[in-house]
């Protein structure tokens, strides 16, 4: 060995003695794998907590949004404040719409005829608010007749409507304000409307008639052309139709109304044309 080889060997030995020998490679690999697993478990746990937090927060946020009441610090719904007492005055009671308060009588009302009758009245009385059918029937000459109460805010009318049998034409023959016209109680003015004894109308045409609609308590109707000789009127549910002769003095016509006990509750003229 030459002196140069011996010097090189000595130098390499010195350098090797100063280096730390490496550990077991298998242990290092195992340590690294354990670290990876710890980091992965940590990430999974964090993600699960995030999902749980969202699952709790979303329903709370929706409830808060619906109620509109949330605590600014926590975001949770708060109890709604107690309602302040209202200072608004109560609305006035709705007035009684039907002033007559009579039920419907007669044959079944034909919807088309009743509709045309209401429309005919409304053309000249736009303030009408509601209609209450009182009577529907057929005159002996086959014309249809509809009687109804037309109600405004402070008054009402008993309206008689007649239509040809074929429906080709119809008209209002009478519209009377609902007041008590009993001549036996003139000083008392308007009476309780439930005591109104009758409404009646003269219906002219090919043949003339007087149509009398008594109160529901009516037991008997009588009619006179001159106020002296009375005849009993055939009635059905307190209503009657009397054929009269053209040219007679209608102002002389008289009606008597008796209640179910036979007591006269009205003795006076028929309701002549008095359309408002």
Backbone bond lengths (Angstrom), bond angles and torsions (degrees), N, CA, C in turn:
res aa  C-N    CA-C-N  psi(-1)  N-CA   C-N-CA  omega(-1)  CA-C   N-CA-C  phi
1 X - - - 1.477 - - 1.520 108.23 -
2 X 1.240 116.48 130.87 1.469 120.58 -178.88 1.520 109.60 -78.73
3 X 1.326 115.23 160.77 1.489 118.90 177.86 1.513 110.89 -55.81
4 X 1.305 121.74 -34.47 1.478 123.71 -178.73 1.508 110.20 -67.12
5 X 1.345 117.67 -40.19 1.466 119.59 179.44 1.516 112.11 -65.80
6 X 1.399 114.21 -38.73 1.467 117.69 179.84 1.534 110.61 -65.08
7 X 1.335 117.68 -39.33 1.472 120.97 -179.85 1.517 110.38 -66.18
8 X 1.319 117.87 -40.46 1.477 121.36 179.46 1.511 110.98 -65.06
9 X 1.358 117.32 -38.82 1.464 121.18 179.48 1.512 110.90 -65.35
10 X 1.334 115.77 -41.15 1.465 119.78 -179.01 1.512 111.28 -65.99
11 X 1.319 116.22 -39.61 1.479 120.03 -177.74 1.522 110.01 -66.98
12 X 1.322 117.65 -41.98 1.458 121.20 -179.43 1.523 111.87 -65.47
13 X 1.369 115.21 -36.49 1.466 118.85 178.85 1.521 110.70 -65.01
14 X 1.320 116.37 -40.60 1.470 119.78 179.89 1.530 110.79 -64.35
15 X 1.297 115.22 -40.76 1.468 117.67 -179.72 1.530 111.37 -67.42
16 X 1.282 117.09 -39.40 1.470 120.61 -178.67 1.514 111.90 -65.47
17 X 1.385 115.92 -35.55 1.465 118.95 -178.72 1.522 112.28 -68.21
18 X 1.356 117.87 -22.45 1.482 120.71 -178.36 1.529 112.72 -85.45
19 X 1.320 121.03 -9.86 1.467 124.33 -179.16 1.520 111.01 -88.87
20 X 1.428 117.70 143.79 1.467 123.05 176.89 1.508 109.05 -84.13
21 X 1.319 116.47 124.62 1.472 117.35 -178.60 1.537 110.63 -63.78
22 X 1.363 121.07 138.78 1.482 123.76 -179.88 1.504 111.27 -66.78
23 X 1.407 115.42 150.32 1.461 119.86 178.51 1.512 111.02 -77.35
24 X 1.359 112.37 -170.92 1.465 118.98 -179.44 1.532 109.81 -71.63
25 X 1.319 117.55 123.10 1.472 121.18 -177.15 1.520 112.09 -62.82
26 X 1.324 118.81 -33.89 1.480 121.49 -179.44 1.515 111.79 -63.84
27 X 1.364 115.80 -39.85 1.488 119.05 178.28 1.517 110.52 -62.35
28 X 1.301 117.29 -39.39 1.475 119.96 -179.54 1.498 112.09 -65.18
29 X 1.327 114.77 -40.77 1.474 118.01 178.73 1.521 110.83 -63.47
30 X 1.337 117.99 -41.30 1.459 121.37 -179.72 1.523 111.26 -64.90
31 X 1.377 115.78 -40.59 1.471 118.38 179.47 1.534 111.06 -62.55
32 X 1.328 116.01 -41.62 1.469 119.79 -179.93 1.534 111.16 -63.99
33 X 1.337 118.11 -40.22 1.472 121.66 179.45 1.520 111.10 -63.68
34 X 1.393 114.78 -41.20 1.464 117.13 178.68 1.536 111.06 -63.49
35 X 1.284 118.28 -37.90 1.466 121.69 178.05 1.520 112.24 -63.72
36 X 1.336 114.71 -41.15 1.477 118.05 179.01 1.524 110.76 -62.59
37 X 1.373 116.01 -42.42 1.458 119.58 -179.61 1.524 111.50 -63.67
38 X 1.375 116.06 -40.84 1.480 118.72 179.58 1.540 110.99 -61.50
39 X 1.328 115.35 -44.89 1.461 118.62 -179.51 1.530 112.11 -64.37
40 X 1.343 116.48 -38.19 1.461 120.15 179.50 1.528 111.18 -66.57
41 X 1.348 117.46 -43.39 1.480 120.56 178.43 1.522 111.48 -61.99
42 X 1.331 114.02 -38.07 1.465 118.25 179.58 1.519 110.99 -63.20
43 X 1.339 116.51 -42.04 1.469 120.28 179.38 1.532 111.52 -65.01
44 X 1.356 116.00 -41.87 1.458 119.96 179.52 1.526 110.86 -62.15
45 X 1.337 117.15 -43.27 1.470 121.09 179.26 1.509 111.77 -63.12
46 X 1.315 116.08 -40.93 1.467 119.60 179.18 1.532 111.23 -64.11
47 X 1.348 115.92 -42.34 1.477 119.49 178.85 1.519 111.54 -63.53
48 X 1.333 117.26 -40.77 1.466 120.48 179.44 1.513 111.06 -63.20
49 X 1.343 117.28 -41.38 1.470 120.00 178.04 1.522 111.05 -63.74
50 X 1.344 116.12 -37.43 1.466 119.45 179.45 1.522 110.91 -64.01
51 X 1.349 116.86 -44.68 1.470 120.60 178.92 1.522 110.63 -61.73
52 X 1.338 118.01 -42.35 1.458 121.46 179.45 1.518 111.50 -62.72
53 X 1.334 115.63 -40.99 1.470 119.47 179.42 1.520 111.08 -63.38
54 X 1.350 116.61 -40.19 1.464 119.95 179.64 1.532 110.07 -66.24
55 X 1.365 115.75 -42.82 1.462 120.00 -179.00 1.518 111.82 -60.24
56 X 1.317 118.11 -31.30 1.478 122.12 178.90 1.517 110.54 -81.76
57 X 1.326 116.32 -40.82 1.463 120.08 -171.78 1.522 112.07 -72.57
58 X 1.357 118.80 -37.03 1.459 120.72 -174.80 1.528 112.49 -63.51
59 X 1.363 119.79 -50.10 1.473 117.95 177.66 1.519 113.25 -60.02
60 X 1.346 116.55 -37.97 1.459 118.85 178.25 1.522 110.96 -63.08
61 X 1.334 115.23 -41.98 1.462 118.34 -179.71 1.521 110.88 -64.62
62 X 1.354 115.85 -38.55 1.465 118.27 178.84 1.519 111.71 -65.58
63 X 1.328 117.21 -41.67 1.478 119.31 178.48 1.514 110.69 -64.74
64 X 1.314 116.28 -39.82 1.456 119.50 179.37 1.526 110.72 -64.81
65 X 1.360 115.07 -39.18 1.456 117.90 -179.84 1.510 110.97 -66.33
66 X 1.354 116.54 -37.12 1.461 119.63 179.19 1.513 112.15 -68.01
67 X 1.325 116.35 -41.46 1.463 119.45 -177.73 1.513 112.01 -80.72
68 X 1.331 116.85 -26.32 1.456 119.99 -178.60 1.512 113.33 76.65
69 X 1.342 119.00 3.30 1.464 122.46 -177.94 1.516 108.97 -118.06
70 X 1.351 118.22 111.57 1.459 122.77 179.98 1.513 109.87 -134.81
71 X 1.283 114.49 143.93 1.445 120.18 173.18 1.524 107.98 -76.31
72 X 1.350 119.71 125.88 1.466 120.48 -176.28 1.525 112.94 -64.88
73 X 1.304 117.64 -22.30 1.464 118.95 -178.67 1.507 113.16 -85.61
74 X 1.343 117.20 -43.71 1.462 120.31 -174.82 1.520 112.76 -101.59
75 X 1.333 117.12 -22.40 1.458 119.18 -176.24 1.509 113.42 81.25
76 X 1.349 117.82 -2.34 1.460 120.55 -179.07 1.525 109.85 -82.97
77 X 1.351 114.62 154.27 1.459 119.70 179.77 1.517 110.16 -65.48
78 X 1.309 115.09 142.55 1.463 121.28 177.68 1.515 108.87 -110.17
79 X 1.315 116.75 161.73 1.461 121.40 179.10 1.519 109.13 -66.28
80 X 1.340 118.80 135.98 1.463 120.26 -179.48 1.517 110.38 -66.18
81 X 1.330 116.16 144.41 1.471 118.84 178.76 1.513 110.61 -67.03
82 X 1.308 116.96 149.03 1.453 121.39 179.15 1.519 109.33 -66.27
83 X 1.342 115.62 139.66 1.461 120.79 -176.81 1.522 109.63 -68.73
84 X 1.332 114.96 136.56 1.458 120.15 178.31 1.520 108.97 -73.29
85 X 1.311 118.82 143.78 1.469 120.39 179.58 1.519 110.80 -62.05
86 X 1.349 116.21 137.78 1.451 120.73 -178.22 1.523 110.43 -74.21
87 X 1.328 114.74 137.72 1.462 120.24 177.20 1.520 111.03 -102.09
88 X 1.359 117.06 0.57 1.450 120.54 -179.31 1.520 110.79 -75.50
89 X 1.312 115.35 135.88 1.463 120.19 179.95 1.520 109.92 -67.96
90 X 1.338 118.81 142.38 1.460 120.64 179.44 1.521 111.29 -63.77
91 X 1.327 115.76 148.26 1.460 120.50 179.60 1.522 109.65 -67.58
92 X 1.323 116.85 144.41 1.465 118.60 178.72 1.519 110.45 -65.89
93 X 1.317 115.96 152.34 1.461 120.89 -178.93 1.523 110.03 -63.83
94 X 1.312 116.39 143.46 1.458 121.26 178.24 1.524 109.20 -68.90
95 X 1.329 117.70 127.90 1.468 119.14 -178.39 1.521 110.83 -67.23
96 X 1.311 114.95 155.55 1.458 120.36 177.46 1.519 108.93 -63.41
97 X 1.326 116.34 123.71 1.452 119.10 -175.72 1.527 111.55 -74.23
98 X 1.310 118.03 -46.44 1.459 119.73 179.70 1.519 108.67 -91.36
99 X 1.317 116.30 119.35 1.457 119.54 179.79 1.529 111.02 -84.77
100 X 1.321 117.17 -32.90 1.461 119.75 178.64 1.518 112.06 -71.76
101 X 1.323 115.95 -40.84 1.467 121.81 -178.39 1.530 111.50 59.59
102 X 1.333 115.74 38.12 1.452 121.52 175.40 1.517 108.79 -99.21
103 X 1.309 116.69 141.14 1.452 120.32 175.22 1.526 111.62 -77.04
104 X 1.317 115.58 168.29 1.455 120.81 179.72 1.531 110.55 -78.36
105 X 1.340 115.67 141.02 1.459 121.44 177.32 1.529 109.62 -136.73
106 X 1.330 114.97 163.04 1.452 119.54 179.60 1.510 112.16 100.81
107 X 1.348 114.73 -167.48 1.456 120.45 179.27 1.520 109.51 -71.55
108 X 1.328 115.56 162.77 1.454 119.48 177.93 1.521 109.93 -58.02
109 X 1.327 114.84 129.81 1.460 119.60 -179.33 1.528 109.95 -69.59
110 X 1.330 115.83 133.46 1.466 120.61 175.90 1.526 107.67 -81.16
111 X 1.323 116.15 121.67 1.458 119.87 -173.25 1.509 113.89 -55.50
112 X 1.355 117.17 -41.18 1.457 119.85 -178.61 1.519 111.44 -65.70
113 X 1.335 117.08 -40.37 1.464 120.77 -179.79 1.527 110.26 -67.13
114 X 1.337 116.34 -45.55 1.459 119.70 179.21 1.525 110.68 -61.92
115 X 1.322 116.89 -38.83 1.461 119.87 178.47 1.512 111.98 -63.59
116 X 1.328 117.10 -42.37 1.466 119.75 178.22 1.527 111.33 -67.05
117 X 1.329 116.21 -35.56 1.465 119.75 178.11 1.524 110.49 -64.01
118 X 1.324 116.76 -46.25 1.466 120.23 178.82 1.524 111.03 -61.85
119 X 1.330 115.77 -42.08 1.460 119.82 -179.19 1.522 111.24 -64.34
120 X 1.343 117.14 -40.91 1.457 120.54 179.76 1.527 111.24 -60.81
121 X 1.324 116.66 -38.91 1.469 119.76 179.11 1.528 111.00 -71.74
122 X 1.310 117.21 -39.87 1.467 121.31 -175.84 1.524 111.73 -65.01
123 X 1.326 118.10 -28.60 1.470 120.30 -179.11 1.520 111.60 -55.82
124 X 1.327 117.51 -39.43 1.468 121.10 -179.83 1.523 112.92 -102.18
125 X 1.347 116.81 -4.49 1.464 120.70 -177.99 1.532 109.47 -135.38
126 X 1.321 116.74 69.32 1.478 119.89 -176.49 1.517 114.33 -66.15
127 X 1.334 117.72 -14.62 1.469 120.05 179.68 1.524 112.64 -78.80
128 X 1.338 117.74 -2.52 1.465 120.84 -180.00 1.531 110.03 -62.63
129 X 1.331 115.63 132.02 1.466 121.08 -177.59 1.526 113.08 -103.56
130 X 1.322 117.30 -32.11 1.463 119.32 -178.38 1.517 109.95 -156.47
131 X 1.344 114.01 163.21 1.462 121.23 179.94 1.526 109.29 -126.84
132 X 1.350 115.59 143.29 1.465 120.76 178.52 1.529 107.66 -131.36
133 X 1.332 119.27 110.87 1.466 120.96 -179.03 1.521 111.14 -65.19
134 X 1.330 116.04 137.62 1.463 122.56 179.64 1.525 111.79 -112.60
135 X 1.334 115.86 -41.16 1.473 119.00 -175.67 1.518 109.36 -155.49
136 X 1.321 115.88 145.08 1.458 121.97 174.61 1.524 107.65 -142.26
137 X 1.336 116.37 132.02 1.456 118.54 -178.59 1.516 112.02 -165.80
138 X 1.320 115.33 -172.17 1.465 122.75 -179.03 1.521 108.64 -126.08
139 X 1.335 115.79 129.36 1.461 120.61 176.80 1.527 109.69 -72.37
140 X 1.345 117.54 162.33 1.476 119.51 179.15 1.521 114.01 -58.25
141 X 1.347 118.16 -24.58 1.469 120.13 177.86 1.531 111.67 -90.86
142 X 1.364 116.67 14.16 1.464 125.30 173.53 1.534 113.90 78.82
143 X 1.313 117.74 2.67 1.460 117.82 173.61 1.532 109.76 -71.32
144 X 1.334 116.31 148.36 1.465 121.19 177.20 1.523 109.18 -87.64
145 X 1.340 115.95 143.66 1.457 120.51 175.40 1.529 109.01 -129.97
146 X 1.302 114.74 133.44 1.467 121.95 177.21 1.528 107.93 -123.40
147 X 1.335 116.17 130.24 1.464 121.44 176.53 1.524 106.84 -120.41
148 X 1.318 116.32 128.97 1.464 119.98 -178.02 1.519 110.03 -146.56
149 X 1.307 114.88 163.11 1.461 121.19 175.65 1.522 108.14 -102.29
150 X 1.329 115.43 123.83 1.462 121.77 177.41 1.524 108.08 -102.75
151 X 1.329 116.97 120.84 1.464 121.61 -169.95 1.522 111.04 -110.20
152 X 1.320 115.14 128.92 1.456 122.06 170.79 1.525 108.31 -106.13
153 X 1.319 117.09 -172.89 1.467 119.33 -174.39 1.523 112.77 -67.75
154 X 1.342 117.99 -34.05 1.466 119.72 -175.83 1.525 113.62 -125.50
155 X 1.324 118.24 1.56 1.459 120.25 -179.58 1.520 109.13 -156.24
156 X 1.342 115.71 168.95 1.460 119.79 177.64 1.516 109.12 -145.37
157 X 1.343 115.27 164.35 1.458 121.98 -176.38 1.523 109.71 -131.79
158 X 1.341 115.14 142.32 1.459 120.91 169.21 1.518 106.60 -92.18
159 X 1.343 115.99 117.99 1.464 121.35 -170.81 1.528 109.61 -115.60
160 X 1.357 115.69 133.49 1.468 122.85 176.80 1.530 107.93 -110.08
161 X 1.307 116.16 125.96 1.467 122.27 179.89 1.523 108.77 -124.89
162 X 1.349 116.75 133.17 1.461 122.18 179.70 1.517 108.86 -122.77
163 X 1.347 114.99 139.57 1.462 120.49 -178.21 1.528 109.29 -135.70
164 X 1.319 116.30 143.23 1.466 120.40 177.32 1.527 110.34 -58.92
165 X 1.320 115.57 156.72 1.460 120.61 -176.59 1.520 112.22 -59.33
166 X 1.350 116.62 -34.62 1.465 119.48 -179.10 1.517 113.29 -89.30
167 X 1.334 116.85 3.42 1.459 120.54 178.19 1.512 114.36 74.75
168 X 1.338 117.48 10.87 1.466 120.02 -175.83 1.520 112.95 -70.81
169 X 1.325 117.88 -29.86 1.469 120.56 179.34 1.519 109.69 -153.34
170 X 1.310 115.36 151.79 1.453 121.64 178.12 1.509 110.00 -151.87
171 X 1.321 116.88 161.48 1.470 119.83 -178.35 1.521 110.30 -157.47
172 X 1.324 114.58 157.40 1.461 121.70 172.19 1.522 107.34 -81.56
173 X 1.323 117.51 122.91 1.461 119.93 178.85 1.522 111.53 -99.29
174 X 1.325 117.22 -17.99 1.457 119.42 -179.51 1.520 110.26 -163.24
175 X 1.318 115.21 140.70 1.454 121.62 173.55 1.512 108.90 -142.13
176 X 1.326 116.81 102.57 1.461 121.38 -173.52 1.523 110.68 -110.13
177 X 1.339 115.47 133.52 1.466 117.90 175.92 1.526 108.98 -65.05
178 X 1.307 115.68 138.92 1.463 121.20 -175.55 1.522 109.34 -78.45
179 X 1.335 115.58 98.04 1.470 123.21 173.08 1.523 106.25 -139.75
180 X 1.320 115.31 165.53 1.471 119.91 178.90 1.527 108.45 -85.51
181 X 1.334 116.81 115.84 1.461 121.43 -179.13 1.532 112.36 -103.58
182 X 1.308 116.56 19.86 1.458 119.26 -177.26 1.534 109.52 -65.62
183 X 1.326 118.41 116.04 1.473 119.98 -177.93 1.517 112.98 -67.60
184 X 1.337 117.72 -13.23 1.454 119.62 178.93 1.535 111.25 -77.16
185 X 1.343 117.59 -11.36 1.464 119.69 179.60 1.525 109.91 -130.63
186 X 1.338 118.28 51.93 1.471 119.27 -173.83 1.513 113.26 -67.72
187 X 1.319 117.90 -31.72 1.458 119.63 -174.82 1.522 112.77 -75.64
188 X 1.324 117.63 -16.31 1.453 119.64 -175.15 1.524 112.99 -89.07
189 X 1.353 116.68 -5.06 1.458 119.16 177.51 1.510 111.57 64.77
190 X 1.310 115.75 -142.54 1.461 120.73 -177.92 1.522 110.26 -69.28
191 X 1.303 115.36 127.43 1.446 121.13 -178.97 1.532 110.24 -96.14
192 X 1.322 114.40 174.50 1.453 119.09 171.19 1.519 108.09 -57.36
193 X 1.336 116.11 124.88 1.451 119.00 -169.93 1.517 113.00 -68.43
194 X 1.334 116.93 -19.72 1.457 118.28 177.03 1.530 110.61 -70.29
195 X 1.354 118.36 -13.66 1.461 122.34 179.33 1.518 111.54 -95.85
196 X 1.335 118.21 0.15 1.451 120.22 179.43 1.529 108.61 -57.73
197 X 1.358 118.91 120.06 1.469 119.90 -170.40 1.522 114.91 -77.95
198 X 1.358 117.76 -29.72 1.461 118.73 -175.94 1.522 110.25 -166.95
199 X 1.329 114.71 157.92 1.462 122.08 164.51 1.522 105.41 -129.49
200 X 1.336 117.13 142.50 1.457 120.17 -175.37 1.519 109.64 -146.20
201 X 1.327 115.59 161.31 1.464 120.20 -178.48 1.516 109.74 -150.14
202 X 1.319 115.09 147.53 1.460 122.47 172.02 1.524 107.08 -93.18
203 X 1.307 116.74 123.12 1.456 122.31 -177.27 1.520 108.37 -115.34
204 X 1.345 116.12 111.61 1.457 119.01 178.60 1.517 109.95 -93.88
205 X 1.332 116.14 171.33 1.456 121.80 -178.24 1.510 110.16 155.73
206 X 1.320 117.95 -155.20 1.472 119.44 175.85 1.519 111.10 -54.20
207 X 1.306 115.56 -35.29 1.461 122.13 172.12 1.519 106.56 -135.16
208 X 1.348 116.57 144.48 1.463 120.57 -176.02 1.523 110.50 -99.78
209 X 1.328 114.41 147.04 1.470 120.97 -178.61 1.518 110.04 -141.77
210 X 1.317 114.55 156.53 1.461 121.81 165.62 1.531 106.21 -112.33
211 X 1.317 115.95 123.53 1.466 122.46 -179.66 1.524 107.54 -105.84
212 X 1.337 116.22 123.88 1.466 121.38 -177.19 1.532 108.67 -118.54
213 X 1.324 115.94 124.32 1.466 122.05 176.33 1.522 106.38 -112.90
214 X 1.329 116.58 102.31 1.459 120.02 179.06 1.518 111.37 -79.97
215 X 1.308 115.75 164.96 1.461 120.39 175.17 1.530 109.16 -61.60
216 X 1.334 118.84 158.82 1.471 120.58 -179.29 1.520 113.96 -57.80
217 X 1.333 116.89 -20.63 1.473 120.41 -179.57 1.528 112.82 -86.26
218 X 1.331 117.29 2.86 1.469 121.17 -176.02 1.527 111.29 -63.95
219 X 1.355 114.75 135.11 1.456 119.88 176.07 1.512 112.45 -107.40
220 X 1.365 116.68 -32.86 1.463 120.21 -177.43 1.521 109.52 -153.72
221 X 1.356 115.73 146.56 1.462 122.65 175.58 1.517 109.05 -120.80
222 X 1.351 116.35 141.88 1.457 121.87 173.01 1.518 108.58 -129.46
223 X 1.357 115.20 150.96 1.466 119.48 -177.02 1.529 109.83 -136.79
224 X 1.349 114.49 144.50 1.463 120.67 178.27 1.525 109.15 -138.49
225 X 1.331 115.90 141.28 1.464 119.42 177.31 1.524 112.28 -88.03
226 X 1.355 115.77 -14.07 1.460 118.41 -176.85 1.525 113.71 -131.74
227 X 1.328 117.69 -0.61 1.456 120.27 -179.93 1.503 114.23 83.68
228 X 1.356 118.87 3.36 1.463 121.70 -179.07 1.528 111.54 -116.72
229 X 1.306 116.72 -48.71 1.464 120.90 -178.05 1.527 109.03 -104.85
230 X 1.330 115.68 119.26 1.471 121.29 -177.39 1.518 109.95 -109.26
231 X 1.313 115.82 144.74 1.458 122.19 173.15 1.523 108.65 -123.04
232 X 1.326 114.28 147.94 1.466 118.88 178.87 1.523 109.96 -76.00
233 X 1.311 115.29 135.24 1.468 121.39 -178.43 1.523 108.79 -95.58
234 X 1.326 115.77 132.26 1.472 119.17 174.06 1.526 108.40 -64.06
235 X 1.326 115.30 124.61 1.465 119.12 -174.73 1.529 110.84 -120.64
236 X 1.294 114.22 155.03 1.467 122.67 172.69 1.521 106.57 -138.14
237 X 1.319 115.72 113.88 1.471 121.72 -178.67 1.524 111.89 56.52
238 X 1.341 116.48 38.34 1.456 120.32 176.37 1.508 114.69 79.67
239 X 1.327 118.44 13.39 1.464 121.63 178.54 1.518 109.34 -120.32
240 X 1.343 116.01 150.75 1.457 119.84 -179.53 1.522 111.74 -150.14
241 X 1.333 116.92 152.88 1.462 123.73 178.18 1.521 107.54 -128.39
242 X 1.349 115.66 125.75 1.466 121.70 -176.68 1.524 108.99 -118.40
243 X 1.321 118.30 127.07 1.466 122.16 173.93 1.525 109.11 -79.39
244 X 1.330 116.66 133.06 1.459 121.40 -179.28 1.529 108.77 -126.89
245 X 1.350 114.85 165.17 1.454 121.43 -176.32 1.521 110.48 -93.67
246 X 1.320 115.91 135.97 1.459 119.63 177.71 1.527 110.71 -61.63
247 X 1.320 114.81 145.71 1.455 120.02 176.70 1.509 114.12 90.05
248 X 1.317 119.26 -7.82 1.464 120.41 178.92 1.541 109.80 -72.96
249 X 1.320 114.04 160.21 1.466 120.09 178.50 1.530 109.11 -78.99
250 X 1.330 116.42 102.28 1.468 120.05 -177.27 1.520 112.34 -64.58
251 X 1.333 116.93 -26.44 1.464 119.85 179.69 1.524 111.72 -66.15
252 X 1.337 116.80 -17.85 1.467 120.16 179.85 1.525 112.05 -89.03
253 X 1.324 118.41 -8.94 1.466 121.07 -178.98 1.532 110.11 -65.02
254 X 1.330 114.71 139.66 1.466 120.59 179.12 1.529 109.71 -132.45
255 X 1.328 114.61 150.86 1.462 122.30 178.81 1.515 108.38 -129.97
256 X 1.314 116.34 137.98 1.459 122.14 170.31 1.529 108.21 -116.13
257 X 1.322 114.83 136.64 1.465 120.56 178.46 1.517 108.20 -123.30
258 X 1.341 116.46 127.53 1.460 122.59 177.67 1.527 108.28 -114.67
259 X 1.326 115.67 142.25 1.457 118.28 177.66 1.529 110.15 -81.74
260 X 1.316 117.60 -174.51 1.458 121.74 -176.67 1.505 113.94 -64.41
261 X 1.332 118.05 -18.96 1.464 121.66 178.54 1.524 112.55 -95.26
262 X 1.347 117.03 4.60 1.458 120.10 178.93 1.511 113.77 84.63
263 X 1.316 117.46 10.44 1.474 120.86 179.71 1.524 108.74 -88.73
264 X 1.363 115.86 130.31 1.457 119.82 178.33 1.525 110.03 -70.14
265 X 1.319 116.66 122.75 1.466 120.86 179.98 1.529 111.54 -111.09
266 X 1.339 116.42 -8.20 1.472 119.74 176.33 1.516 108.62 -155.47
267 X 1.339 116.11 136.53 1.459 122.96 174.63 1.515 105.91 -148.25
268 X 1.323 116.22 97.82 1.452 119.19 -174.20 1.505 112.33 -171.17
269 X 1.347 116.42 -173.41 1.474 120.63 -177.88 1.532 112.07 -69.78
270 X 1.332 113.29 160.49 1.465 117.16 171.12 1.528 107.85 -72.21
271 X 1.321 115.84 165.01 1.468 120.08 178.71 1.524 107.95 -80.20
272 X 1.332 117.31 101.77 1.457 120.96 178.56 1.526 109.96 -72.26
273 X 1.345 114.72 167.70 1.464 119.29 -176.81 1.508 111.00 -54.99
274 X 1.305 116.20 122.22 1.464 121.58 -178.02 1.507 108.76 -146.17
275 X 1.337 115.98 49.15 1.469 120.20 -176.14 1.516 109.55 -69.69
276 X 1.354 114.74 136.02 1.462 120.27 -176.85 1.516 110.16 -74.50
